[in-house]
Amino acid sequence: MLSMLFSLMCPGFADKPTLSAWPGPLVSIGEHVTLKCQSQLGFEVFCLYKEEGIHIPEFQDIVFHDSFDIYPVTTAHAGTYKCRGFDPNHPYGFSEISDPLLIIVTGVYRKPSLLALPSPSIKSGETVTLQCCSEALHETFILVGYREDANRVQMCLAAEPYASGSQANISIAPMTAAQAGTYRCYSSPSKHSHVWSAPSDPLDLVITVPDDTNSSYRFNLTQGSVMQDYTLENSIRMGVAGLVFLILLVILAEAWWNQEKVQQAEVREISGRTL
């Protein structure tokens, strides 16, 4: 209560609220996104400001409680947002303005392709080149990766004209198990644009470890863990070993059986002589 009273007496001095987007700041066109403003000082009413992108008149100084739903999302909703809390009974009792939240609208253009050269399966320590290609003549590609360490990485790549479209390459060296993961790329007509294409198909980078186990590590995006993927060669080796073991058992059993038959014959012969 004292902190609220202090914030009302000293406008703009209170801690700034936090503005977030659910399910996330990357939103497909036509989908739903919720902007949520939260304050530790107990503000329940907030103002929303849109600072970049296309101006939306109905968003001008809009007032909402806790959260604000946007549906359906259009290209006009792409841009930078901020919020601040206030008490409607005290017009000068504003909180500080939140940090900016950038909303990206995706799916506006056709998805690009993403390739790994020479292969998405790379030995540890080698080099791999990721290549984004689009049929559109775009200026920028955005590479997004969910890597083994569970961190989301994002890189902007300058596009170059290629055939009737555009492409961009990025080389990663040396490759390590920490860089294994699932990657996608988007294209955009400008590096300043907040409107992107649909995402490319996912590309899984698998890092092969150069040791005697002949195994590889791949990041499982769903489980968020590293799983060991044994190769077909190891499976064949295990199968052959099992088969050899089975043959040895058959040979030993047959030898034991033959020895039993010989011993029984000797016993019968000795018994006959005694009689």
C-alpha positions, 0 to 999 in steps of 0.5 A: 500500500505504501509503495502504491501511495508513493508511486501516486505521489511521484509519478513515473518513479514506480517500477515499470511493468512487464509486457509479454505476449502469449503464446509468443511474440512470433504470431502467424497471420490470422491467429490469436495473441494476448498482450499481458501487462503485469505490475508488482505495485498492484496496478490493475489498469494499463495503457497500451502504446504502439510505437512502430509499424502501421498506426492503428487508431483504435490502439491509441492510448487504449485502456485495458485490465491486465491483458489485451487480446488481438484476433485475428492478427493482421500485418497492421499489428506487427510492430513495437508495443509498450504499456504503463499502469495507472490508477484511474482515480489519480490521473497523475499516478502513472507507473514507468513505461515498460520495456518494448515488446516486438510483435512479428507477424509471420506467414505473409509470404511463401516459406523459404527452404533451408539446407545444410551443406554438405549434410545435416549430419556433421562430424564434431569439429567440421564445418557446415553451411546453412543455406536459406533460399526464397523464390521471392526477391527479399532483402533479409533472412532470419535464421532461428535455432533451438539448440541443445542447450535449450537456448533460442538463437536468432540471426539476421542474414543479408540476402543476395539475388540468386536465379529469380529469387534470393538466398543467404549462406552462413557457415558454422565452424567448428561444429560441437554437440552444443550446436546440435538442434532444430533450425528454421529460417524466415524471409523478409522484404526488408531488415527493418520489416516486422512482417515475415514469411512462413517458416521453412520446414525444420532442419535437424542438425546432428553432430557425429562424435568421432569415437569408437562407439560410432554414435551421434547426438541429436537435439530432441526439440520436444523433450529438450534433451540429448538422445544417443542415436546408434548407427545401423553398423552398431546394430549389425555388429550386435546382431552378428555377435548374438548369432555367433554366441548362439552357434557356439551354444549349439556346438557345445550342446552337440559335443556334450550330447555326443560325449554322453552317448559315448559314456553310455556305450562304455557303461553298457560294454563294461556291464556286459563283460561283468555278466 
